Amino acid sequence: MSMHVDHKGKYFTEVISKDVVRTVLQTLTVRVIGDIYVRPGERLKDELNKSENFIAVTDADVLNARGEKIYHADFLTVNLDHVLWLSPADASGEG
């Protein structure tokens, strides 16, 4: 890991601290329950408002319309154009 110190003594590293938010994400065809990472002090909404078209989800379970798990992925990306809604898992009662 590299580290840089500027002229004011502020440290910069390549590592970015992020908090894990267990999330329920709904598309037209499936529901995804998994972890999304956000920077400390930011909201889940802030992560969605970034200019990228995809959001990374880790430890993800993909459920069909009947709520049956059809797939598990350690990592997947979801196209934000297909997201109908999402919520922190603790607020949705799932997860």
C-alpha positions in Angstrom: 0.0 0.0 0.0 1.4 3.4 -0.9 0.9 6.5 1.2 1.4 10.2 0.4 1.7 13.1 2.9 0.9 16.5 1.5 2.6 19.8 2.6 0.0 20.3 5.4 0.8 16.8 6.9 -2.4 15.2 5.7 -2.1 11.5 4.9 -3.5 10.0 1.6 -3.6 6.2 0.9 -5.1 4.1 -1.8 -7.4 2.5 0.7 -10.9 4.0 1.0 -12.9 3.3 4.2 -16.4 2.1 3.6 -19.3 0.9 5.7 -21.3 -2.2 4.8 -25.1 -1.8 4.4 -27.1 -5.0 4.0 -29.6 -4.1 1.3 -32.7 -5.5 -0.4 -32.8 -4.5 -4.1 -35.8 -5.2 -6.3 -35.8 -5.5 -10.1 -38.6 -6.4 -12.4 -37.9 -10.1 -12.2 -35.8 -10.8 -9.1 -35.0 -9.5 -5.6 -31.3 -9.3 -4.5 -30.3 -9.3 -0.8 -26.7 -8.4 -0.3 -24.1 -6.0 0.9 -23.5 -2.5 -0.6 -20.6 -0.4 0.5 -20.9 3.3 1.2 -18.3 5.8 2.5 -18.6 6.8 6.2 -21.1 9.6 6.7 -22.8 9.0 3.3 -26.2 7.6 2.6 -27.1 4.6 0.5 -28.8 7.1 -1.8 -25.5 8.9 -2.3 -23.9 5.7 -3.6 -26.7 5.4 -6.2 -26.4 9.0 -7.4 -22.8 8.5 -8.6 -22.4 8.6 -12.3 -21.7 4.8 -12.7 -24.5 2.7 -14.3 -23.8 -0.3 -12.1 -23.7 -0.9 -8.3 -21.6 -3.6 -6.7 -23.3 -6.1 -4.4 -21.4 -8.7 -2.4 -22.6 -11.8 -0.5 -25.7 -11.6 -2.7 -28.7 -13.9 -2.7 -31.0 -13.7 -5.7 -34.6 -14.6 -5.1 -37.4 -15.3 -7.6 -40.9 -13.8 -7.4 -41.9 -16.5 -4.9 -39.0 -15.6 -2.6 -37.0 -18.8 -3.3 -33.3 -18.4 -3.5 -32.2 -19.2 -7.1 -28.6 -18.0 -7.0 -25.8 -16.9 -4.7 -22.9 -14.8 -5.7 -19.9 -13.6 -3.7 -19.9 -10.5 -6.0 -22.3 -9.2 -8.7 -23.1 -5.9 -10.3 -26.6 -4.7 -10.9 -27.5 -2.2 -13.7 -29.2 0.7 -11.9 -31.6 1.1 -14.9 -33.3 -2.1 -13.8 -33.7 -1.2 -10.1 -37.3 -0.5 -9.1 -36.5 0.2 -5.4 -34.0 -0.6 -2.7 -33.9 -0.4 1.1 -31.5 -1.2 3.9 -32.4 -4.8 4.9 -33.2 -3.9 8.5 -35.8 -1.3 7.4 -37.5 -3.8 5.0 -37.7 -6.7 7.5 -35.7 -9.0 5.2 -32.1 -10.0 5.2 
